[in-house]
Amino acid sequence: MMNRYRPHSLPGFVLVTGFLLPTLVVAEDVPEWLSGPPETEVPECLQAFLHTLKETAEIDQAGSFRNLAEKRLANLVNRAWEARRSIPEDSYKATLTFLYMKPDGAPRHFRFQMSGEEIDRLGSDCEN
């Protein structure tokens, strides 16, 4: 398996006294396959994949952050599927830091790791 990690700049926002200000976040361990503009529309054939990640990430606890967390997971699904189709590897992994805040105020990070075969199985309804 080739390691395709390199620094990437990601757009982000910082909350300052009630205002969201754009900022730039440099992520050292964002895999290359996850970089780029977000793709948040998940095709019907990948809904099982998305559902699996939502359950694993316990998205039902996300409260007011649920919509943003779902979009981040949707992007992860689309990117992993595209990577599997274009540059097959044995496994794929990434971390979505601060996926959401739990009701008690603790951050919920999501560590994704899945074999290529499992991605194939979850996307088996898609045309190749």
PyRosetta script that sets phi, psi and omega in degrees:
from pyrosetta import init, pose_from_sequence

init()
pose = pose_from_sequence("MMNRYRPHSLPGFVLVTGFLLPTLVVAEDVPEWLSGPPETEVPECLQAFLHTLKETAEIDQAGSFRNLAEKRLANLVNRAWEARRSIPEDSYKATLTFLYMKPDGAPRHFRFQMSGEEIDRLGSDCEN")
pose.set_psi(1, 129.1)
pose.set_omega(1, 178.0)
pose.set_phi(2, -82.5)
pose.set_psi(2, 141.3)
pose.set_omega(2, 177.1)
pose.set_phi(3, -94.2)
pose.set_psi(3, 114.7)
pose.set_omega(3, -177.3)
pose.set_phi(4, -111.3)
pose.set_psi(4, 52.7)
pose.set_omega(4, 178.9)
pose.set_phi(5, -101.5)
pose.set_psi(5, 135.8)
pose.set_omega(5, 173.9)
pose.set_phi(6, -158.6)
pose.set_psi(6, 160.1)
pose.set_omega(6, -179.2)
pose.set_phi(7, -62.5)
pose.set_psi(7, 137.7)
pose.set_omega(7, 177.1)
pose.set_phi(8, -133.2)
pose.set_psi(8, 146.7)
pose.set_omega(8, 174.1)
pose.set_phi(9, -94.4)
pose.set_psi(9, 130.5)
pose.set_omega(9, -179.6)
pose.set_phi(10, -121.7)
pose.set_psi(10, 134.7)
pose.set_omega(10, 175.7)
pose.set_phi(11, -68.5)
pose.set_psi(11, 144.8)
pose.set_omega(11, 178.7)
pose.set_phi(12, -152.4)
pose.set_psi(12, -177.5)
pose.set_omega(12, 179.6)
pose.set_phi(13, -135.2)
pose.set_psi(13, 148.6)
pose.set_omega(13, 177.0)
pose.set_phi(14, -119.9)
pose.set_psi(14, 133.2)
pose.set_omega(14, 177.7)
pose.set_phi(15, -88.1)
pose.set_psi(15, 117.6)
pose.set_omega(15, 179.4)
pose.set_phi(16, -126.8)
pose.set_psi(16, 113.1)
pose.set_omega(16, -179.9)
pose.set_phi(17, 39.7)
pose.set_psi(17, 51.5)
pose.set_omega(17, 174.6)
pose.set_phi(18, 88.4)
pose.set_psi(18, -0.5)
pose.set_omega(18, 179.1)
pose.set_phi(19, -117.3)
pose.set_psi(19, 142.1)
pose.set_omega(19, 174.0)
pose.set_phi(20, -93.3)
pose.set_psi(20, 122.8)
pose.set_omega(20, 178.9)
pose.set_phi(21, -114.1)
pose.set_psi(21, 135.4)
pose.set_omega(21, 178.4)
pose.set_phi(22, -65.4)
pose.set_psi(22, 144.7)
pose.set_omega(22, 177.6)
pose.set_phi(23, -146.7)
pose.set_psi(23, 172.7)
pose.set_omega(23, 179.2)
pose.set_phi(24, -118.2)
pose.set_psi(24, 128.9)
pose.set_omega(24, 179.9)
pose.set_phi(25, -112.9)
pose.set_psi(25, 129.7)
pose.set_omega(25, 175.7)
pose.set_phi(26, -101.0)
pose.set_psi(26, 117.8)
pose.set_omega(26, -178.8)
pose.set_phi(27, -102.1)
pose.set_psi(27, 117.9)
pose.set_omega(27, -176.9)
pose.set_phi(28, -75.0)
pose.set_psi(28, -31.0)
pose.set_omega(28, -174.6)
pose.set_phi(29, -120.5)
pose.set_psi(29, 37.4)
pose.set_omega(29, 172.3)
pose.set_phi(30, -86.3)
pose.set_psi(30, 121.2)
pose.set_omega(30, -179.7)
pose.set_phi(31, -64.8)
pose.set_psi(31, 148.1)
pose.set_omega(31, -178.0)
pose.set_phi(32, -55.6)
pose.set_psi(32, -37.3)
pose.set_omega(32, -177.5)
pose.set_phi(33, -66.4)
pose.set_psi(33, -16.8)
pose.set_omega(33, -178.9)
pose.set_phi(34, -97.5)
pose.set_psi(34, -6.6)
pose.set_omega(34, -177.0)
pose.set_phi(35, -80.4)
pose.set_psi(35, 165.1)
pose.set_omega(35, 178.5)
pose.set_phi(36, 107.3)
pose.set_psi(36, 177.8)
pose.set_omega(36, 179.9)
pose.set_phi(37, -61.6)
pose.set_psi(37, 144.4)
pose.set_omega(37, -178.2)
pose.set_phi(38, -66.7)
pose.set_psi(38, 144.6)
pose.set_omega(38, 174.9)
pose.set_phi(39, -120.1)
pose.set_psi(39, 98.9)
pose.set_omega(39, -170.4)
pose.set_phi(40, -103.3)
pose.set_psi(40, -2.5)
pose.set_omega(40, 176.6)
pose.set_phi(41, -92.5)
pose.set_psi(41, 110.3)
pose.set_omega(41, -177.4)
pose.set_phi(42, -93.6)
pose.set_psi(42, 124.4)
pose.set_omega(42, 178.4)
pose.set_phi(43, -64.3)
pose.set_psi(43, 156.4)
pose.set_omega(43, -178.4)
pose.set_phi(44, -53.3)
pose.set_psi(44, -38.0)
pose.set_omega(44, -176.0)
pose.set_phi(45, -69.0)
pose.set_psi(45, -13.7)
pose.set_omega(45, 179.0)
pose.set_phi(46, -108.3)
pose.set_psi(46, 9.7)
pose.set_omega(46, -178.8)
pose.set_phi(47, -63.3)
pose.set_psi(47, -34.5)
pose.set_omega(47, 178.1)
pose.set_phi(48, -63.8)
pose.set_psi(48, -38.9)
pose.set_omega(48, 177.2)
pose.set_phi(49, -62.0)
pose.set_psi(49, -49.5)
pose.set_omega(49, 179.8)
pose.set_phi(50, -61.3)
pose.set_psi(50, -43.8)
pose.set_omega(50, 179.7)
pose.set_phi(51, -59.2)
pose.set_psi(51, -42.0)
pose.set_omega(51, 178.7)
pose.set_phi(52, -60.6)
pose.set_psi(52, -43.9)
pose.set_omega(52, -179.9)
pose.set_phi(53, -68.6)
pose.set_psi(53, -38.2)
pose.set_omega(53, 178.1)
pose.set_phi(54, -60.9)
pose.set_psi(54, -42.9)
pose.set_omega(54, 178.7)
pose.set_phi(55, -65.2)
pose.set_psi(55, -44.1)
pose.set_omega(55, -179.0)
pose.set_phi(56, -63.6)
pose.set_psi(56, -39.2)
pose.set_omega(56, -178.5)
pose.set_phi(57, -81.8)
pose.set_psi(57, -1.3)
pose.set_omega(57, -178.7)
pose.set_phi(58, 52.5)
pose.set_psi(58, 49.5)
pose.set_omega(58, -174.6)
pose.set_phi(59, -62.6)
pose.set_psi(59, -21.3)
pose.set_omega(59, 179.8)
pose.set_phi(60, -65.8)
pose.set_psi(60, -14.1)
pose.set_omega(60, 178.4)
pose.set_phi(61, -93.5)
pose.set_psi(61, 2.8)
pose.set_omega(61, -172.6)
pose.set_phi(62, -75.8)
pose.set_psi(62, -15.7)
pose.set_omega(62, 178.7)
pose.set_phi(63, 56.2)
pose.set_psi(63, -128.0)
pose.set_omega(63, -176.2)
pose.set_phi(64, -69.7)
pose.set_psi(64, -12.7)
pose.set_omega(64, 178.8)
pose.set_phi(65, -91.5)
pose.set_psi(65, 1.4)
pose.set_omega(65, -172.9)
pose.set_phi(66, -57.1)
pose.set_psi(66, -45.9)
pose.set_omega(66, -177.2)
pose.set_phi(67, -60.9)
pose.set_psi(67, -46.7)
pose.set_omega(67, 179.0)
pose.set_phi(68, -65.3)
pose.set_psi(68, -42.2)
pose.set_omega(68, 179.3)
pose.set_phi(69, -62.1)
pose.set_psi(69, -41.6)
pose.set_omega(69, 178.4)
pose.set_phi(70, -62.8)
pose.set_psi(70, -39.6)
pose.set_omega(70, 178.5)
pose.set_phi(71, -65.3)
pose.set_psi(71, -39.3)
pose.set_omega(71, 178.8)
pose.set_phi(72, -66.3)
pose.set_psi(72, -39.2)
pose.set_omega(72, 176.9)
pose.set_phi(73, -68.4)
pose.set_psi(73, -38.4)
pose.set_omega(73, 177.9)
pose.set_phi(74, -61.0)
pose.set_psi(74, -42.9)
pose.set_omega(74, 177.1)
pose.set_phi(75, -61.6)
pose.set_psi(75, -41.7)
pose.set_omega(75, 178.3)
pose.set_phi(76, -60.5)
pose.set_psi(76, -44.0)
pose.set_omega(76, 178.4)
pose.set_phi(77, -59.9)
pose.set_psi(77, -51.2)
pose.set_omega(77, -178.5)
pose.set_phi(78, -61.1)
pose.set_psi(78, -44.1)
pose.set_omega(78, -178.6)
pose.set_phi(79, -67.2)
pose.set_psi(79, -41.8)
pose.set_omega(79, 179.1)
pose.set_phi(80, -64.5)
pose.set_psi(80, -40.9)
pose.set_omega(80, 179.2)
pose.set_phi(81, -63.5)
pose.set_psi(81, -46.5)
pose.set_omega(81, 178.8)
pose.set_phi(82, -61.7)
pose.set_psi(82, -43.0)
pose.set_omega(82, 179.7)
pose.set_phi(83, -62.9)
pose.set_psi(83, -42.1)
pose.set_omega(83, 179.9)
pose.set_phi(84, -62.6)
pose.set_psi(84, -37.9)
pose.set_omega(84, -179.3)
pose.set_phi(85, -73.5)
pose.set_psi(85, -37.9)
pose.set_omega(85, -173.2)
pose.set_phi(86, -92.7)
pose.set_psi(86, -39.2)
pose.set_omega(86, -178.6)
pose.set_phi(87, -135.4)
pose.set_psi(87, 80.7)
pose.set_omega(87, -176.6)
pose.set_phi(88, -60.8)
pose.set_psi(88, 132.7)
pose.set_omega(88, 175.2)
pose.set_phi(89, -129.5)
pose.set_psi(89, 167.6)
pose.set_omega(89, 179.0)
pose.set_phi(90, -68.2)
pose.set_psi(90, -37.5)
pose.set_omega(90, -179.7)
pose.set_phi(91, -151.4)
pose.set_psi(91, 162.7)
pose.set_omega(91, -178.9)
pose.set_phi(92, -131.7)
pose.set_psi(92, 139.1)
pose.set_omega(92, 177.7)
pose.set_phi(93, -147.8)
pose.set_psi(93, 151.0)
pose.set_omega(93, 179.1)
pose.set_phi(94, -164.1)
pose.set_psi(94, 160.7)
pose.set_omega(94, 175.5)
pose.set_phi(95, -122.6)
pose.set_psi(95, 127.0)
pose.set_omega(95, 172.5)
pose.set_phi(96, -99.8)
pose.set_psi(96, 100.2)
pose.set_omega(96, -179.2)
pose.set_phi(97, -75.8)
pose.set_psi(97, 146.9)
pose.set_omega(97, 179.9)
pose.set_phi(98, 50.0)
pose.set_psi(98, 51.0)
pose.set_omega(98, 177.9)
pose.set_phi(99, -57.7)
pose.set_psi(99, -41.7)
pose.set_omega(99, 173.4)
pose.set_phi(100, -164.2)
pose.set_psi(100, 172.3)
pose.set_omega(100, 176.3)
pose.set_phi(101, -104.0)
pose.set_psi(101, 131.3)
pose.set_omega(101, 177.1)
pose.set_phi(102, -70.6)
pose.set_psi(102, 160.4)
pose.set_omega(102, 179.7)
pose.set_phi(103, -54.4)
pose.set_psi(103, -29.2)
pose.set_omega(103, 179.1)
pose.set_phi(104, -82.5)
pose.set_psi(104, 3.0)
pose.set_omega(104, 177.7)
pose.set_phi(105, 92.6)
pose.set_psi(105, -4.5)
pose.set_omega(105, 179.6)
pose.set_phi(106, -78.6)
pose.set_psi(106, 139.3)
pose.set_omega(106, 178.3)
pose.set_phi(107, -72.4)
pose.set_psi(107, 147.6)
pose.set_omega(107, 176.1)
pose.set_phi(108, -113.4)
pose.set_psi(108, 111.5)
pose.set_omega(108, 174.9)
pose.set_phi(109, -96.0)
pose.set_psi(109, 151.4)
pose.set_omega(109, -179.1)
pose.set_phi(110, -123.5)
pose.set_psi(110, 118.6)
pose.set_omega(110, 177.8)
pose.set_phi(111, -101.5)
pose.set_psi(111, 115.8)
pose.set_omega(111, -178.4)
pose.set_phi(112, -99.8)
pose.set_psi(112, 129.3)
pose.set_omega(112, 171.4)
pose.set_phi(113, -149.3)
pose.set_psi(113, 124.4)
pose.set_omega(113, -177.3)
pose.set_phi(114, -150.2)
pose.set_psi(114, 143.1)
pose.set_omega(114, 177.9)
pose.set_phi(115, -73.7)
pose.set_psi(115, 155.8)
pose.set_omega(115, 175.9)
pose.set_phi(116, -60.4)
pose.set_psi(116, -36.9)
pose.set_omega(116, 179.5)
pose.set_phi(117, -64.8)
pose.set_psi(117, -37.6)
pose.set_omega(117, 178.7)
pose.set_phi(118, -68.3)
pose.set_psi(118, -39.1)
pose.set_omega(118, 175.5)
pose.set_phi(119, -61.6)
pose.set_psi(119, -43.4)
pose.set_omega(119, 176.9)
pose.set_phi(120, -58.6)
pose.set_psi(120, -43.2)
pose.set_omega(120, -178.3)
pose.set_phi(121, -65.3)
pose.set_psi(121, -45.0)
pose.set_omega(121, -178.4)
pose.set_phi(122, -69.0)
pose.set_psi(122, -23.9)
pose.set_omega(122, 178.1)
pose.set_phi(123, -106.0)
pose.set_psi(123, 20.5)
pose.set_omega(123, -174.5)
pose.set_phi(124, -63.7)
pose.set_psi(124, -17.6)
pose.set_omega(124, 177.7)
pose.set_phi(125, -79.7)
pose.set_psi(125, -11.6)
pose.set_omega(125, -179.3)
pose.set_phi(126, -82.6)
pose.set_psi(126, 150.4)
pose.set_omega(126, 174.0)
pose.set_phi(127, -74.9)
pose.set_psi(127, 143.1)
pose.set_omega(127, 179.9)
pose.set_phi(128, -83.5)
pose.dump_pdb("model.pdb")
